[in-house]
């Protein structure tokens, strides 16, 4: 081995030894610093010997809890305590949702934590008043209406004048209701009134006897009211259009299935004619009222027709029917979905029709001019019962306010 090789080996050994020594020194220095940093604090000899050392504050673990919103004006319309209305139907018990997998949205604190009194400023007087005095539910039928809500500070009724006139020609019933400033009862909005509202709700009926509402009609309603909101700094919220269109189609299909008009005819036997003067006297004695359209109607306590009596001929009835006036026959009409307690009313109409037939020497027949027997009447009564059961199940009882609106 040459001198050069020996020198290189010695130099390498020295370098390795130096590196090991340096690493040991660095590790010892860092360990001393760590021990000093994490060592429990000792009592200060200058402090009172009798004083107990201050306890370390307890670690607060992060917890998920319901969001707390600060008071102030919301960015969207929020109606507190407004129920989903189901007019003329019995309230249903809330259905518990199916169990969900654990998630952030499903985790809640087991008990509410008290909020320190200094954590928030006292609520303004207007907010305290709204807590103690809640407004009445808004006049909105969630089954048959589409809704647009507007909110602002003292909305003048006159700002809706143009939209009010524009939406009259929409083709469906539009209702306007407002909650006056400082009031708890809703009222109809009329643009010519000097009124100020804190909330306004505009609803559009989804279906009637002319069919279901269209997407264009819903869009026109929202566009007209959005223009008003933009021009006057109001907050606006339109219900979901896709959901409304789906409901409209479903309601329309239901209405088509139960929209039945029953007609019973009193005609002369053979090729004769019936005496109209006798029929008019019988109708008046039975409590029927002659309308401006020349049709007799039997009205209920609300002024709604139970059934009607009209002339077969083109000429309507007149109050001054002379004794010799005659007709080919008369028809009793019964609008099934619009009549409350319809089976009972139908029985009354059948009895009245038989009385008319006896008075004029005629016969009671159906729409196909076949004599109406007891078996035929029972069949109609069974069909009526089935129709009314379907209407009850759908939340549209016959003759109810909702039914009168749908079948108009």
C-alpha positions in Angstrom: 0.0 0.0 0.0 1.5 3.3 -1.0 1.8 6.4 1.2 -0.9 8.1 -0.9 -3.4 5.4 -0.2 -2.6 5.4 3.6 -3.1 9.2 3.6 -6.5 9.0 1.9 -7.7 6.3 4.4 -6.6 8.4 7.3 -8.3 11.5 5.9 -11.5 9.6 5.2 -11.6 8.2 8.8 -11.1 11.7 10.2 -13.9 13.1 8.1 -16.4 10.4 9.1 -15.5 10.9 12.8 -16.0 14.6 12.4 -19.5 14.1 10.9 -20.6 11.7 13.6 -19.3 14.0 16.3 -21.1 17.0 14.7 -24.4 15.1 14.5 -24.1 14.0 18.2 -23.5 17.6 19.2 -26.5 18.9 17.2 -28.8 16.2 18.6 -27.9 17.0 22.2 -28.4 20.7 21.6 -31.9 20.2 20.1 -32.9 17.8 22.9 -32.1 20.5 25.5 -34.1 23.1 23.6 -37.1 20.7 23.4 -37.0 19.8 27.1 -36.9 23.5 28.0 -39.8 24.3 25.7 -42.2 21.6 27.0 -41.1 21.6 30.6 -43.9 22.5 33.1 -43.6 26.1 34.3 -42.0 26.3 37.8 -43.3 28.6 40.5 -41.8 32.0 40.5 -39.7 32.5 43.7 -40.7 36.2 43.7 -44.4 35.3 43.8 -46.4 34.6 47.0 -45.4 31.2 48.2 -49.0 30.4 49.3 -50.5 31.2 45.9 -51.6 28.1 43.9 -50.3 27.8 40.3 -52.9 28.9 37.7 -54.7 25.9 36.1 -54.2 25.4 32.4 -57.3 26.3 30.5 -59.4 23.3 29.4 -59.0 22.3 25.7 -62.1 23.1 23.7 -62.9 20.5 21.1 -64.5 21.6 17.9 -68.2 20.8 17.7 -70.8 21.0 14.9 -73.9 23.0 15.8 -76.8 24.7 14.0 -75.9 27.9 12.3 -76.8 31.1 14.1 -77.9 34.0 11.9 -77.3 37.5 13.0 -80.1 39.9 13.0 -80.5 42.1 9.9 -82.2 42.3 6.6 -82.1 39.0 4.7 -81.1 38.7 1.1 -84.1 36.6 0.3 -87.7 36.6 1.5 -88.1 34.4 4.6 -91.6 33.9 5.9 -91.6 32.7 9.5 -94.4 30.5 10.6 -96.2 30.4 7.3 -97.8 27.0 7.0 -98.4 25.1 3.8 -102.1 25.5 3.4 -104.4 22.6 2.3 -107.8 24.2 2.1 -110.9 22.0 2.7 -108.8 19.0 3.6 -108.0 17.5 6.9 -104.5 18.2 8.3 -102.2 15.3 8.0 -99.7 14.2 10.7 -96.0 14.8 9.9 -94.2 11.8 8.4 -90.9 11.0 10.0 -88.0 10.9 7.4 -86.1 7.7 6.9 -82.9 7.3 8.9 -80.0 8.9 7.2 -76.3 7.9 7.1 -74.2 10.1 9.5 -73.3 13.3 7.8 -72.4 16.9 8.7 -76.0 18.1 8.1 -77.4 15.4 10.4 -75.2 15.9 13.4 -76.5 18.2 16.1 -75.5 19.1 19.6 -77.5 17.0 22.1 -78.6 20.1 24.0 -78.6 23.8 23.1 -75.7 25.8 24.6 -76.4 29.0 26.4 -75.3 32.1 24.5 -73.5 34.7 26.7 -75.5 37.9 27.1 -72.6 40.0 25.7 -72.3 37.9 22.5 -74.9 39.9 20.6 -76.6 43.3 20.6 -80.2 43.6 21.7 -82.7 43.0 18.9 -84.4 46.2 17.4 -87.9 47.0 18.5 -89.3 45.9 15.1 -87.8 42.5 15.4 -89.1 42.1 19.0 -92.6 43.0 17.8 -92.5 40.5 15.0 -91.7 37.7 17.6 -94.6 38.5 19.8 -97.1 39.3 17.0 -97.1 36.8 14.1 -99.0 37.6 10.9 -101.9 35.4 9.8 -101.0 32.7 7.3 -100.8 34.1 3.7 -103.8 33.3 1.5 -102.1 30.7 -0.6 -103.4 27.3 -1.8 -100.3 25.1 -2.3 -102.3 22.5 -4.2 -103.7 24.6 -7.0 -101.7 27.8 -7.0 -98.3 29.1 -8.1 -96.8 31.8 -5.8 -94.6 34.8 -6.1 -93.6 36.7 -2.9 -92.4 40.2 -2.6 -91.0 42.0 0.4 -89.9 45.5 1.1 -90.2 48.5 3.4 -93.6 50.1 2.9 -94.5 48.9 -0.6 -96.9 51.3 -2.2 -99.9 49.5 -3.8 -99.7 51.9 -6.8 -96.4 50.4 -7.9 -98.3 47.3 -9.1 -100.7 49.2 -11.4 -99.1 48.2 -14.7 -98.5 44.6 -13.7 -102.0 44.4 -12.3 -103.5 45.4 -15.7 -101.0 43.3 -17.6 -101.7 40.1 -15.7 -105.5 40.4 -16.1 -105.1 39.0 -19.6 -103.0 36.0 -18.6 -105.8 33.5 -19.0 -105.7 32.2 -15.5 -107.0 33.5 -12.2 -104.4 35.8 -10.5 -104.9 36.8 -6.9 -103.2 39.7 -5.1 -102.8 39.8 -1.3 -100.8 42.1 0.9 -99.8 42.4 4.5 -100.1 46.1 5.5 -97.3 47.6 7.5 -97.9 47.0 11.2 -100.8 44.7 10.6 -101.3 41.0 11.1 -104.2 40.4 8.7 -103.8 40.0 4.9 -106.0 42.0 2.5 -106.6 42.2 -1.2 -104.2 44.5 -3.1 -105.8 47.1 -5.3 -103.4 49.5 -7.0 -105.7 52.5 -6.7 -105.7 52.3 -2.9 -103.4 54.4 -0.7 -101.9 51.4 1.1 -98.4 50.4 2.2 -97.4 46.7 2.5 -94.5 44.9 4.1 -95.2 41.8 2.1 -97.2 41.0 -1.1 -98.1 37.6 -2.4 -99.3 37.1 -6.0 -100.8 33.6 -6.9 -101.7 32.1 -10.2 -104.2 29.2 -10.4 -102.6 26.2 -12.0 -105.7 24.6 -13.7 -109.3 25.1 -14.5 -111.8 23.8 -17.0 -109.8 25.4 -19.8 -106.8 23.2 -19.0 -103.5 23.4 -17.1 -101.3 26.5 -16.9 -98.4 26.8 -19.4 -94.8 27.6 -18.9 -95.2 30.8 -20.8 -97.9 32.0 -18.4 -95.8 31.2 -15.4 -92.8 33.0 -17.0 -94.9 36.0 -17.8 -96.1 36.3 -14.2 -92.5 36.2 -12.8 -91.2 38.6 -15.5 -93.9 41.2 -14.7 -93.3 41.1 -11.0 -89.5 40.9 -11.3 -89.6 44.1 -13.3 -91.6 45.8 -10.5 -89.2 44.5 -7.9 -86.2 45.7 -9.8 -87.7 49.2 -10.4 -88.6 49.7 -6.7 -85.9 47.8 -4.8 -88.1 45.0 -3.6 -87.0 41.4 -2.7 -88.7 38.8 -4.8 -89.0 35.0 -4.7 -90.7 32.9 -7.4 -91.7 29.3 -6.6 -90.1 26.6 -8.7 -91.7 26.5 -12.2 -90.9 22.9 -12.9 -92.7 21.7 -9.8 -95.6 24.0 -10.6 -96.0 22.7 -14.1 -95.9 19.1 -12.9 -98.6 19.9 -10.3 -100.7 21.6 -13.0 -100.6 18.6 -15.3 -101.5 16.3 -12.4 -104.4 18.5 -11.3 -105.7 18.8 -14.8 -105.7 15.1 -15.4 -107.6 14.6 -12.1 -110.2 17.3 -13.1 -110.8 15.7 -16.4 -111.6 12.4 -14.8 -114.1 13.7 -12.3 -115.7 16.6 -14.3 -119.1 15.1 -15.0 -122.3 16.8 -16.0 -125.5 14.7 -15.5 -128.5 15.6 -17.5 -132.1 14.3 -17.0 -134.8 15.1 -19.5 -138.5 15.5 -19.2 -140.1 14.9 -22.6 -143.7 14.3 -23.8 -144.9 10.8 -24.5 -145.1 10.0 -28.1 -144.8 13.0 -30.5 -146.5 15.6 -28.2 -145.1 18.6 -26.4 -144.8 19.6 -22.7 -146.6 22.6 -21.3 -144.0 25.2 -20.3 -146.4 27.2 -18.1 -146.9 24.2 -15.8 -143.2 23.6 -15.7 -142.5 27.2 -14.8 -145.1 27.1 -12.0 -143.6 23.8 -10.7 -140.1 25.3 -10.8 -141.1 28.4 -8.9 -143.0 26.4 -6.3 -139.9 24.2 -5.8 -137.8 27.2 -4.9 -135.9 27.6 -8.2 -134.9 31.1 -9.3 -134.9 32.3 -12.9 -131.5 33.8 -13.9 -130.8 36.5 -16.4 -129.7 33.7 -18.9 -133.2 32.3 -18.9 -132.3 29.2 -16.9 -133.9 28.2 -13.6 -131.6 27.3 -10.8 -131.9 25.8 -7.3 -129.4 27.6 -5.1 -127.8 26.6 -1.8 -127.2 28.9 1.2 -124.1 30.4 -0.5 -125.9 31.3 -3.7 -124.2 28.4 -5.6 -126.4 26.3 -8.0 -127.3 22.8 -7.0 -129.0 22.0 -10.3 -130.5 23.8 -13.2 -133.6 23.6 -15.4 -133.3 24.7 -19.0 -135.5 24.6 -22.1 -134.8 22.1 -24.9 -135.7 24.7 -27.5 -133.4 27.6 -28.4 -135.6 30.1 -26.5 -134.8 30.5 -22.8 -137.4 30.7 -20.1 -139.2 34.0 -19.5 -141.1 35.1 -16.5 -144.2 35.8 -18.6 -144.7 32.3 -20.1 -148.4 32.1 -21.3 -150.6 29.1 -20.7 -150.5 27.7 -24.2 -146.7 27.8 -24.7 -145.1 24.4 -25.1 -141.7 22.8 -25.8 -140.3 19.5 -26.9 -139.0 19.0 -23.4 -136.8 20.4 -20.6 -133.5 19.3 -19.1 -132.3 19.1 -15.5 -128.5 19.6 -15.3 -126.4 18.5 -12.3 -122.7 19.7 -12.2 -121.2 16.9 -10.2 -117.9 18.3 -8.8 -119.4 21.7 -7.8 -122.2 20.4 -5.6 -121.7 19.6 -1.9 -123.4 16.4 -0.6 -124.0 15.5 -4.2 -125.7 12.2 -3.8 -128.4 13.8 -1.7 -128.8 16.6 -4.2 -129.0 14.1 -7.1 -131.8 12.2 -5.3 -133.6 15.5 -4.9 -133.2 16.4 -8.6 -134.6 12.9 -9.6 -137.6 13.5 -7.4 -138.2 16.9 -8.9 -137.9 15.5 -12.4 -140.5 12.8 -11.7 -142.8 15.5 -10.3 -142.4 17.6 -13.5 -143.1 14.5 -15.7 -146.3 13.8 -13.8 -147.4 17.4 -14.0 -147.1 17.6 -17.8 -147.9 14.0 -18.5 -144.4 13.3 -19.8 -141.7 10.9 -19.0 -138.2 11.1 -17.3 -135.4 9.9 -19.6 -131.6 10.0 -19.7 -129.3 11.7 -22.2 -130.0 8.9 -24.7 -133.7 9.4 -24.3 -134.1 6.1 -22.6 -136.6 5.9 -19.7 -134.9 6.3 -16.4 -135.6 3.3 -14.2 -134.7 2.7 -10.6 -131.9 0.5 -11.6 -130.5 3.2 -13.8 -130.7 5.7 -11.0 -128.9 3.4 -8.6 -126.1 3.0 -11.2 -125.7 6.7 -11.4 -125.7 7.0 -7.7 -122.9 4.4 -7.4 -120.8 6.3 -9.9 -121.4 9.5 -8.0 -120.2 7.9 -4.8 -117.0 6.8 -6.5 -116.3 10.2 -7.9 -116.8 11.9 -4.6 -114.5 9.4 -2.8 -111.8 10.2 -5.3 -112.3 14.0 -4.8 -112.1 13.6 -1.0 -108.9 11.6 -1.3 -107.3 14.2 -3.5 -108.2 17.0 -1.1 -110.8 18.6 -3.3 -114.2 17.8 -1.7 -117.1 18.4 -4.0 -118.7 21.9 -3.6 -115.7 23.1 -1.6 -114.1 26.5 -2.3 -111.2 24.6 -4.0 -113.5 22.6 -6.2 -115.5 25.7 -7.2 -112.2 27.3 -8.3 -111.0 24.3 -10.3 -114.3 23.6 -12.0 -115.0 27.1 -13.2 
